[in-house]
Every structure is written in C-alpha cells, then in structure tokens.
C-alpha cells in the first residue's frame, strides 16, 4: 500500500520514511499483543498534519487519516524527526512536556519499541536534537 499525505510538503523525509516503513512492514513481533490506535498531530510551519497508526497484535497499518484514537500525541515535526532519527529520546521528550499525549499510554510504550535506538546521552535527554 502506497499513499501520499495531503500536506506532503510539511513532512520531513525522516518522518515520512518512518511512517511509510511501518506501513510497508505490516507486522512487527515487538508489538506483542498490543491493540489500539494512535494519532500523531505533527506541527510544522503553521500547519498540522496527522498520522493514524493502528496496532493489532503485531499487525501495523498507517494512514494520513485523522479521527478518534486510543492514544493521541501532539508534537513538533523537529521532535518527531529526532525521535525517528534516533537523536531524541521519546520518553525524555514526553517528560519535558514537548510531546503532549492523552489516552492509552501503553500503546505509546509499545510503539516506542519500533523507534530506532540512538545515542541518548545527556544532551539528548536534556532536550538537544539535530535538524
């Protein structure tokens, strides 16, 4: 399945590649028995785009559609880029308040297993990231 987000110009290559890779992958055993939906509201250049991720016991589907979700996340594109590049620790970013989240946090913890592990040293944990 290939699709193009309607606000494609505001999405960085890193973020788009991450969501497309998840969708193309279709299954990851690291998700365990997690079931539910996550919606990412990503802010960039005065616009908000959405990524909707559905998890079903390892099966993964991603679309640019919105709608209600079990876990909703709000973050800037630069933070998401850092997370998918492995330069920003998502847990530290959440604790600093640069990621807003509501709903079922267990889904976020399961999805975090799919983010690349990176050099999450002191500068990253304190908020540094590369753009």
Phi and psi in radians as a Rosetta constraint file:
Dihedral C 1 N 2 CA 2 C 2 CIRCULARHARMONIC -2.096 0.35
Dihedral N 2 CA 2 C 2 N 3 CIRCULARHARMONIC 2.438 0.35
Dihedral C 2 N 3 CA 3 C 3 CIRCULARHARMONIC -2.602 0.35
Dihedral N 3 CA 3 C 3 N 4 CIRCULARHARMONIC 2.829 0.35
Dihedral C 3 N 4 CA 4 C 4 CIRCULARHARMONIC -2.150 0.35
Dihedral N 4 CA 4 C 4 N 5 CIRCULARHARMONIC 2.244 0.35
Dihedral C 4 N 5 CA 5 C 5 CIRCULARHARMONIC -1.214 0.35
Dihedral N 5 CA 5 C 5 N 6 CIRCULARHARMONIC 2.436 0.35
Dihedral C 5 N 6 CA 6 C 6 CIRCULARHARMONIC -1.101 0.35
Dihedral N 6 CA 6 C 6 N 7 CIRCULARHARMONIC -0.500 0.35
Dihedral C 6 N 7 CA 7 C 7 CIRCULARHARMONIC -1.818 0.35
Dihedral N 7 CA 7 C 7 N 8 CIRCULARHARMONIC 0.741 0.35
Dihedral C 7 N 8 CA 8 C 8 CIRCULARHARMONIC -0.875 0.35
Dihedral N 8 CA 8 C 8 N 9 CIRCULARHARMONIC -0.619 0.35
Dihedral C 8 N 9 CA 9 C 9 CIRCULARHARMONIC -1.182 0.35
Dihedral N 9 CA 9 C 9 N 10 CIRCULARHARMONIC -0.396 0.35
Dihedral C 9 N 10 CA 10 C 10 CIRCULARHARMONIC -1.583 0.35
Dihedral N 10 CA 10 C 10 N 11 CIRCULARHARMONIC -0.136 0.35
Dihedral C 10 N 11 CA 11 C 11 CIRCULARHARMONIC -1.587 0.35
Dihedral N 11 CA 11 C 11 N 12 CIRCULARHARMONIC 2.291 0.35
Dihedral C 11 N 12 CA 12 C 12 CIRCULARHARMONIC -1.279 0.35
Dihedral N 12 CA 12 C 12 N 13 CIRCULARHARMONIC 2.834 0.35
Dihedral C 12 N 13 CA 13 C 13 CIRCULARHARMONIC -1.096 0.35
Dihedral N 13 CA 13 C 13 N 14 CIRCULARHARMONIC -0.673 0.35
Dihedral C 13 N 14 CA 14 C 14 CIRCULARHARMONIC -1.088 0.35
Dihedral N 14 CA 14 C 14 N 15 CIRCULARHARMONIC -0.867 0.35
Dihedral C 14 N 15 CA 15 C 15 CIRCULARHARMONIC -1.139 0.35
Dihedral N 15 CA 15 C 15 N 16 CIRCULARHARMONIC -0.819 0.35
Dihedral C 15 N 16 CA 16 C 16 CIRCULARHARMONIC -1.051 0.35
Dihedral N 16 CA 16 C 16 N 17 CIRCULARHARMONIC -0.797 0.35
Dihedral C 16 N 17 CA 17 C 17 CIRCULARHARMONIC -1.071 0.35
Dihedral N 17 CA 17 C 17 N 18 CIRCULARHARMONIC -0.701 0.35
Dihedral C 17 N 18 CA 18 C 18 CIRCULARHARMONIC -1.080 0.35
Dihedral N 18 CA 18 C 18 N 19 CIRCULARHARMONIC -0.875 0.35
Dihedral C 18 N 19 CA 19 C 19 CIRCULARHARMONIC -1.169 0.35
Dihedral N 19 CA 19 C 19 N 20 CIRCULARHARMONIC -0.673 0.35
Dihedral C 19 N 20 CA 20 C 20 CIRCULARHARMONIC -1.138 0.35
Dihedral N 20 CA 20 C 20 N 21 CIRCULARHARMONIC -0.705 0.35
Dihedral C 20 N 21 CA 21 C 21 CIRCULARHARMONIC -1.097 0.35
Dihedral N 21 CA 21 C 21 N 22 CIRCULARHARMONIC -0.748 0.35
Dihedral C 21 N 22 CA 22 C 22 CIRCULARHARMONIC -1.036 0.35
Dihedral N 22 CA 22 C 22 N 23 CIRCULARHARMONIC -0.804 0.35
Dihedral C 22 N 23 CA 23 C 23 CIRCULARHARMONIC -1.138 0.35
Dihedral N 23 CA 23 C 23 N 24 CIRCULARHARMONIC -0.763 0.35
Dihedral C 23 N 24 CA 24 C 24 CIRCULARHARMONIC -1.145 0.35
Dihedral N 24 CA 24 C 24 N 25 CIRCULARHARMONIC -0.631 0.35
Dihedral C 24 N 25 CA 25 C 25 CIRCULARHARMONIC -1.083 0.35
Dihedral N 25 CA 25 C 25 N 26 CIRCULARHARMONIC -0.797 0.35
Dihedral C 25 N 26 CA 26 C 26 CIRCULARHARMONIC 1.314 0.35
Dihedral N 26 CA 26 C 26 N 27 CIRCULARHARMONIC -0.422 0.35
Dihedral C 26 N 27 CA 27 C 27 CIRCULARHARMONIC -2.723 0.35
Dihedral N 27 CA 27 C 27 N 28 CIRCULARHARMONIC 2.452 0.35
Dihedral C 27 N 28 CA 28 C 28 CIRCULARHARMONIC -2.579 0.35
Dihedral N 28 CA 28 C 28 N 29 CIRCULARHARMONIC 2.069 0.35
Dihedral C 28 N 29 CA 29 C 29 CIRCULARHARMONIC -1.131 0.35
Dihedral N 29 CA 29 C 29 N 30 CIRCULARHARMONIC -0.312 0.35
Dihedral C 29 N 30 CA 30 C 30 CIRCULARHARMONIC -1.149 0.35
Dihedral N 30 CA 30 C 30 N 31 CIRCULARHARMONIC -0.276 0.35
Dihedral C 30 N 31 CA 31 C 31 CIRCULARHARMONIC -1.344 0.35
Dihedral N 31 CA 31 C 31 N 32 CIRCULARHARMONIC -0.218 0.35
Dihedral C 31 N 32 CA 32 C 32 CIRCULARHARMONIC 1.042 0.35
Dihedral N 32 CA 32 C 32 N 33 CIRCULARHARMONIC -2.340 0.35
Dihedral C 32 N 33 CA 33 C 33 CIRCULARHARMONIC -1.710 0.35
Dihedral N 33 CA 33 C 33 N 34 CIRCULARHARMONIC 0.264 0.35
Dihedral C 33 N 34 CA 34 C 34 CIRCULARHARMONIC -1.049 0.35
Dihedral N 34 CA 34 C 34 N 35 CIRCULARHARMONIC 2.356 0.35
Dihedral C 34 N 35 CA 35 C 35 CIRCULARHARMONIC -2.405 0.35
Dihedral N 35 CA 35 C 35 N 36 CIRCULARHARMONIC 2.267 0.35
Dihedral C 35 N 36 CA 36 C 36 CIRCULARHARMONIC 2.700 0.35
Dihedral N 36 CA 36 C 36 N 37 CIRCULARHARMONIC -3.049 0.35
Dihedral C 36 N 37 CA 37 C 37 CIRCULARHARMONIC -2.210 0.35
Dihedral N 37 CA 37 C 37 N 38 CIRCULARHARMONIC 2.569 0.35
Dihedral C 37 N 38 CA 38 C 38 CIRCULARHARMONIC -2.221 0.35
Dihedral N 38 CA 38 C 38 N 39 CIRCULARHARMONIC 2.472 0.35
Dihedral C 38 N 39 CA 39 C 39 CIRCULARHARMONIC -2.137 0.35
Dihedral N 39 CA 39 C 39 N 40 CIRCULARHARMONIC 2.181 0.35
Dihedral C 39 N 40 CA 40 C 40 CIRCULARHARMONIC -1.720 0.35
Dihedral N 40 CA 40 C 40 N 41 CIRCULARHARMONIC 2.130 0.35
Dihedral C 40 N 41 CA 41 C 41 CIRCULARHARMONIC -1.819 0.35
Dihedral N 41 CA 41 C 41 N 42 CIRCULARHARMONIC 1.895 0.35
Dihedral C 41 N 42 CA 42 C 42 CIRCULARHARMONIC -1.873 0.35
Dihedral N 42 CA 42 C 42 N 43 CIRCULARHARMONIC 2.121 0.35
Dihedral C 42 N 43 CA 43 C 43 CIRCULARHARMONIC -1.665 0.35
Dihedral N 43 CA 43 C 43 N 44 CIRCULARHARMONIC 2.330 0.35
Dihedral C 43 N 44 CA 44 C 44 CIRCULARHARMONIC -2.810 0.35
Dihedral N 44 CA 44 C 44 N 45 CIRCULARHARMONIC 2.313 0.35
Dihedral C 44 N 45 CA 45 C 45 CIRCULARHARMONIC 0.925 0.35
Dihedral N 45 CA 45 C 45 N 46 CIRCULARHARMONIC 0.717 0.35
Dihedral C 45 N 46 CA 46 C 46 CIRCULARHARMONIC 1.298 0.35
Dihedral N 46 CA 46 C 46 N 47 CIRCULARHARMONIC 0.113 0.35
Dihedral C 46 N 47 CA 47 C 47 CIRCULARHARMONIC -2.060 0.35
Dihedral N 47 CA 47 C 47 N 48 CIRCULARHARMONIC 2.783 0.35
Dihedral C 47 N 48 CA 48 C 48 CIRCULARHARMONIC -2.166 0.35
Dihedral N 48 CA 48 C 48 N 49 CIRCULARHARMONIC 2.229 0.35
Dihedral C 48 N 49 CA 49 C 49 CIRCULARHARMONIC -2.023 0.35
Dihedral N 49 CA 49 C 49 N 50 CIRCULARHARMONIC 2.790 0.35
Dihedral C 49 N 50 CA 50 C 50 CIRCULARHARMONIC -2.168 0.35
Dihedral N 50 CA 50 C 50 N 51 CIRCULARHARMONIC 2.523 0.35
Dihedral C 50 N 51 CA 51 C 51 CIRCULARHARMONIC -2.223 0.35
Dihedral N 51 CA 51 C 51 N 52 CIRCULARHARMONIC 2.232 0.35
Dihedral C 51 N 52 CA 52 C 52 CIRCULARHARMONIC -1.963 0.35
Dihedral N 52 CA 52 C 52 N 53 CIRCULARHARMONIC 2.097 0.35
Dihedral C 52 N 53 CA 53 C 53 CIRCULARHARMONIC -2.046 0.35
Dihedral N 53 CA 53 C 53 N 54 CIRCULARHARMONIC 2.180 0.35
Dihedral C 53 N 54 CA 54 C 54 CIRCULARHARMONIC -1.928 0.35
Dihedral N 54 CA 54 C 54 N 55 CIRCULARHARMONIC 2.233 0.35
Dihedral C 54 N 55 CA 55 C 55 CIRCULARHARMONIC -2.022 0.35
Dihedral N 55 CA 55 C 55 N 56 CIRCULARHARMONIC 2.354 0.35
Dihedral C 55 N 56 CA 56 C 56 CIRCULARHARMONIC -2.541 0.35
Dihedral N 56 CA 56 C 56 N 57 CIRCULARHARMONIC 1.519 0.35
Dihedral C 56 N 57 CA 57 C 57 CIRCULARHARMONIC 0.870 0.35
Dihedral N 57 CA 57 C 57 N 58 CIRCULARHARMONIC 0.855 0.35
Dihedral C 57 N 58 CA 58 C 58 CIRCULARHARMONIC 1.807 0.35
Dihedral N 58 CA 58 C 58 N 59 CIRCULARHARMONIC -0.458 0.35
Dihedral C 58 N 59 CA 59 C 59 CIRCULARHARMONIC -1.335 0.35
Dihedral N 59 CA 59 C 59 N 60 CIRCULARHARMONIC 2.456 0.35
Dihedral C 59 N 60 CA 60 C 60 CIRCULARHARMONIC -2.263 0.35
Dihedral N 60 CA 60 C 60 N 61 CIRCULARHARMONIC 2.325 0.35
Dihedral C 60 N 61 CA 61 C 61 CIRCULARHARMONIC -2.311 0.35
Dihedral N 61 CA 61 C 61 N 62 CIRCULARHARMONIC 2.413 0.35
Dihedral C 61 N 62 CA 62 C 62 CIRCULARHARMONIC -2.238 0.35
Dihedral N 62 CA 62 C 62 N 63 CIRCULARHARMONIC 2.413 0.35
Dihedral C 62 N 63 CA 63 C 63 CIRCULARHARMONIC -2.553 0.35
Dihedral N 63 CA 63 C 63 N 64 CIRCULARHARMONIC 2.831 0.35
Dihedral C 63 N 64 CA 64 C 64 CIRCULARHARMONIC -1.465 0.35
Dihedral N 64 CA 64 C 64 N 65 CIRCULARHARMONIC 0.081 0.35
Dihedral C 64 N 65 CA 65 C 65 CIRCULARHARMONIC -1.277 0.35
Dihedral N 65 CA 65 C 65 N 66 CIRCULARHARMONIC 2.628 0.35
Dihedral C 65 N 66 CA 66 C 66 CIRCULARHARMONIC -1.619 0.35
Dihedral N 66 CA 66 C 66 N 67 CIRCULARHARMONIC -2.544 0.35
Dihedral C 66 N 67 CA 67 C 67 CIRCULARHARMONIC 1.885 0.35
Dihedral N 67 CA 67 C 67 N 68 CIRCULARHARMONIC 2.931 0.35
Dihedral C 67 N 68 CA 68 C 68 CIRCULARHARMONIC -1.091 0.35
Dihedral N 68 CA 68 C 68 N 69 CIRCULARHARMONIC 2.600 0.35
Dihedral C 68 N 69 CA 69 C 69 CIRCULARHARMONIC -2.482 0.35
Dihedral N 69 CA 69 C 69 N 70 CIRCULARHARMONIC 2.781 0.35
Dihedral C 69 N 70 CA 70 C 70 CIRCULARHARMONIC -1.235 0.35
Dihedral N 70 CA 70 C 70 N 71 CIRCULARHARMONIC -0.514 0.35
Dihedral C 70 N 71 CA 71 C 71 CIRCULARHARMONIC -2.385 0.35
Dihedral N 71 CA 71 C 71 N 72 CIRCULARHARMONIC 2.199 0.35
Dihedral C 71 N 72 CA 72 C 72 CIRCULARHARMONIC -2.060 0.35
Dihedral N 72 CA 72 C 72 N 73 CIRCULARHARMONIC 2.277 0.35
Dihedral C 72 N 73 CA 73 C 73 CIRCULARHARMONIC -2.118 0.35
Dihedral N 73 CA 73 C 73 N 74 CIRCULARHARMONIC 2.446 0.35
Dihedral C 73 N 74 CA 74 C 74 CIRCULARHARMONIC -2.199 0.35
Dihedral N 74 CA 74 C 74 N 75 CIRCULARHARMONIC 2.179 0.35
Dihedral C 74 N 75 CA 75 C 75 CIRCULARHARMONIC -2.773 0.35
Dihedral N 75 CA 75 C 75 N 76 CIRCULARHARMONIC 2.804 0.35
Dihedral C 75 N 76 CA 76 C 76 CIRCULARHARMONIC -1.364 0.35
Dihedral N 76 CA 76 C 76 N 77 CIRCULARHARMONIC 2.633 0.35
Dihedral C 76 N 77 CA 77 C 77 CIRCULARHARMONIC -0.997 0.35
Dihedral N 77 CA 77 C 77 N 78 CIRCULARHARMONIC -0.675 0.35
Dihedral C 77 N 78 CA 78 C 78 CIRCULARHARMONIC -1.071 0.35
Dihedral N 78 CA 78 C 78 N 79 CIRCULARHARMONIC -0.618 0.35
Dihedral C 78 N 79 CA 79 C 79 CIRCULARHARMONIC -1.230 0.35
Dihedral N 79 CA 79 C 79 N 80 CIRCULARHARMONIC -0.795 0.35
Dihedral C 79 N 80 CA 80 C 80 CIRCULARHARMONIC -1.073 0.35
Dihedral N 80 CA 80 C 80 N 81 CIRCULARHARMONIC -0.734 0.35
Dihedral C 80 N 81 CA 81 C 81 CIRCULARHARMONIC -1.015 0.35
Dihedral N 81 CA 81 C 81 N 82 CIRCULARHARMONIC -0.789 0.35
Dihedral C 81 N 82 CA 82 C 82 CIRCULARHARMONIC -1.095 0.35
Dihedral N 82 CA 82 C 82 N 83 CIRCULARHARMONIC -0.668 0.35
Dihedral C 82 N 83 CA 83 C 83 CIRCULARHARMONIC -1.130 0.35
Dihedral N 83 CA 83 C 83 N 84 CIRCULARHARMONIC -0.857 0.35
Dihedral C 83 N 84 CA 84 C 84 CIRCULARHARMONIC -1.294 0.35
Dihedral N 84 CA 84 C 84 N 85 CIRCULARHARMONIC -0.333 0.35
Dihedral C 84 N 85 CA 85 C 85 CIRCULARHARMONIC -1.508 0.35
Dihedral N 85 CA 85 C 85 N 86 CIRCULARHARMONIC -0.181 0.35
Dihedral C 85 N 86 CA 86 C 86 CIRCULARHARMONIC 1.468 0.35
Dihedral N 86 CA 86 C 86 N 87 CIRCULARHARMONIC 0.250 0.35
Dihedral C 86 N 87 CA 87 C 87 CIRCULARHARMONIC -1.796 0.35
Dihedral N 87 CA 87 C 87 N 88 CIRCULARHARMONIC -0.171 0.35
Dihedral C 87 N 88 CA 88 C 88 CIRCULARHARMONIC -2.156 0.35
Dihedral N 88 CA 88 C 88 N 89 CIRCULARHARMONIC 2.253 0.35
Dihedral C 88 N 89 CA 89 C 89 CIRCULARHARMONIC -1.379 0.35
Dihedral N 89 CA 89 C 89 N 90 CIRCULARHARMONIC 2.062 0.35
Dihedral C 89 N 90 CA 90 C 90 CIRCULARHARMONIC -1.106 0.35
Dihedral N 90 CA 90 C 90 N 91 CIRCULARHARMONIC -0.615 0.35
Dihedral C 90 N 91 CA 91 C 91 CIRCULARHARMONIC -1.163 0.35
Dihedral N 91 CA 91 C 91 N 92 CIRCULARHARMONIC -0.780 0.35
Dihedral C 91 N 92 CA 92 C 92 CIRCULARHARMONIC -1.105 0.35
Dihedral N 92 CA 92 C 92 N 93 CIRCULARHARMONIC -0.705 0.35
Dihedral C 92 N 93 CA 93 C 93 CIRCULARHARMONIC -1.104 0.35
Dihedral N 93 CA 93 C 93 N 94 CIRCULARHARMONIC -0.698 0.35
Dihedral C 93 N 94 CA 94 C 94 CIRCULARHARMONIC -1.124 0.35
Dihedral N 94 CA 94 C 94 N 95 CIRCULARHARMONIC -0.788 0.35
Dihedral C 94 N 95 CA 95 C 95 CIRCULARHARMONIC -1.142 0.35
Dihedral N 95 CA 95 C 95 N 96 CIRCULARHARMONIC -0.532 0.35
Dihedral C 95 N 96 CA 96 C 96 CIRCULARHARMONIC -1.333 0.35
Dihedral N 96 CA 96 C 96 N 97 CIRCULARHARMONIC -0.244 0.35
Dihedral C 96 N 97 CA 97 C 97 CIRCULARHARMONIC 1.545 0.35
Dihedral N 97 CA 97 C 97 N 98 CIRCULARHARMONIC 0.205 0.35
Dihedral C 97 N 98 CA 98 C 98 CIRCULARHARMONIC -1.517 0.35
Dihedral N 98 CA 98 C 98 N 99 CIRCULARHARMONIC -0.133 0.35
Dihedral C 98 N 99 CA 99 C 99 CIRCULARHARMONIC -2.092 0.35
Dihedral N 99 CA 99 C 99 N 100 CIRCULARHARMONIC 2.113 0.35
Dihedral C 99 N 100 CA 100 C 100 CIRCULARHARMONIC -1.622 0.35
Dihedral N 100 CA 100 C 100 N 101 CIRCULARHARMONIC 2.369 0.35
Dihedral C 100 N 101 CA 101 C 101 CIRCULARHARMONIC -2.518 0.35
Dihedral N 101 CA 101 C 101 N 102 CIRCULARHARMONIC 2.471 0.35
Dihedral C 101 N 102 CA 102 C 102 CIRCULARHARMONIC -2.371 0.35
Dihedral N 102 CA 102 C 102 N 103 CIRCULARHARMONIC 2.695 0.35
Dihedral C 102 N 103 CA 103 C 103 CIRCULARHARMONIC 1.776 0.35
Dihedral N 103 CA 103 C 103 N 104 CIRCULARHARMONIC -2.588 0.35
Dihedral C 103 N 104 CA 104 C 104 CIRCULARHARMONIC -1.394 0.35
Dihedral N 104 CA 104 C 104 N 105 CIRCULARHARMONIC 1.706 0.35
Dihedral C 104 N 105 CA 105 C 105 CIRCULARHARMONIC -1.205 0.35
Dihedral N 105 CA 105 C 105 N 106 CIRCULARHARMONIC -0.378 0.35
Dihedral C 105 N 106 CA 106 C 106 CIRCULARHARMONIC -1.026 0.35
Dihedral N 106 CA 106 C 106 N 107 CIRCULARHARMONIC -0.640 0.35
Dihedral C 106 N 107 CA 107 C 107 CIRCULARHARMONIC -1.106 0.35
Dihedral N 107 CA 107 C 107 N 108 CIRCULARHARMONIC -0.699 0.35
Dihedral C 107 N 108 CA 108 C 108 CIRCULARHARMONIC -1.112 0.35
Dihedral N 108 CA 108 C 108 N 109 CIRCULARHARMONIC -0.718 0.35
Dihedral C 108 N 109 CA 109 C 109 CIRCULARHARMONIC -1.113 0.35
Dihedral N 109 CA 109 C 109 N 110 CIRCULARHARMONIC -0.679 0.35
Dihedral C 109 N 110 CA 110 C 110 CIRCULARHARMONIC -1.158 0.35
Dihedral N 110 CA 110 C 110 N 111 CIRCULARHARMONIC -0.803 0.35
Dihedral C 110 N 111 CA 111 C 111 CIRCULARHARMONIC -1.119 0.35
Dihedral N 111 CA 111 C 111 N 112 CIRCULARHARMONIC -0.566 0.35
Dihedral C 111 N 112 CA 112 C 112 CIRCULARHARMONIC -1.021 0.35
Dihedral N 112 CA 112 C 112 N 113 CIRCULARHARMONIC -0.445 0.35
Dihedral C 112 N 113 CA 113 C 113 CIRCULARHARMONIC -1.087 0.35
Dihedral N 113 CA 113 C 113 N 114 CIRCULARHARMONIC -0.361 0.35
Dihedral C 113 N 114 CA 114 C 114 CIRCULARHARMONIC -1.613 0.35
Dihedral N 114 CA 114 C 114 N 115 CIRCULARHARMONIC -0.186 0.35
Dihedral C 114 N 115 CA 115 C 115 CIRCULARHARMONIC -1.295 0.35
Dihedral N 115 CA 115 C 115 N 116 CIRCULARHARMONIC 2.541 0.35
Dihedral C 115 N 116 CA 116 C 116 CIRCULARHARMONIC -1.142 0.35
Dihedral N 116 CA 116 C 116 N 117 CIRCULARHARMONIC 2.484 0.35
Dihedral C 116 N 117 CA 117 C 117 CIRCULARHARMONIC -1.386 0.35
Dihedral N 117 CA 117 C 117 N 118 CIRCULARHARMONIC 2.363 0.35
Dihedral C 117 N 118 CA 118 C 118 CIRCULARHARMONIC -2.355 0.35
Dihedral N 118 CA 118 C 118 N 119 CIRCULARHARMONIC -3.022 0.35
Dihedral C 118 N 119 CA 119 C 119 CIRCULARHARMONIC -1.351 0.35
Dihedral N 119 CA 119 C 119 N 120 CIRCULARHARMONIC 1.460 0.35
Dihedral C 119 N 120 CA 120 C 120 CIRCULARHARMONIC -1.538 0.35
Dihedral N 120 CA 120 C 120 N 121 CIRCULARHARMONIC 1.106 0.35
Dihedral C 120 N 121 CA 121 C 121 CIRCULARHARMONIC -1.443 0.35
Dihedral N 121 CA 121 C 121 N 122 CIRCULARHARMONIC -2.994 0.35
Dihedral C 121 N 122 CA 122 C 122 CIRCULARHARMONIC -0.991 0.35
Dihedral N 122 CA 122 C 122 N 123 CIRCULARHARMONIC -0.706 0.35
Dihedral C 122 N 123 CA 123 C 123 CIRCULARHARMONIC -1.147 0.35
Dihedral N 123 CA 123 C 123 N 124 CIRCULARHARMONIC -0.696 0.35
Dihedral C 123 N 124 CA 124 C 124 CIRCULARHARMONIC -1.196 0.35
Dihedral N 124 CA 124 C 124 N 125 CIRCULARHARMONIC -0.810 0.35
Dihedral C 124 N 125 CA 125 C 125 CIRCULARHARMONIC -1.091 0.35
Dihedral N 125 CA 125 C 125 N 126 CIRCULARHARMONIC -0.502 0.35
Dihedral C 125 N 126 CA 126 C 126 CIRCULARHARMONIC -1.452 0.35
Dihedral N 126 CA 126 C 126 N 127 CIRCULARHARMONIC -0.105 0.35
Dihedral C 126 N 127 CA 127 C 127 CIRCULARHARMONIC 2.137 0.35
Dihedral N 127 CA 127 C 127 N 128 CIRCULARHARMONIC -0.085 0.35
Dihedral C 127 N 128 CA 128 C 128 CIRCULARHARMONIC -1.261 0.35
Dihedral N 128 CA 128 C 128 N 129 CIRCULARHARMONIC 2.499 0.35
Dihedral C 128 N 129 CA 129 C 129 CIRCULARHARMONIC -2.676 0.35
Dihedral N 129 CA 129 C 129 N 130 CIRCULARHARMONIC 2.805 0.35
Dihedral C 129 N 130 CA 130 C 130 CIRCULARHARMONIC -1.827 0.35
Dihedral N 130 CA 130 C 130 N 131 CIRCULARHARMONIC 2.497 0.35
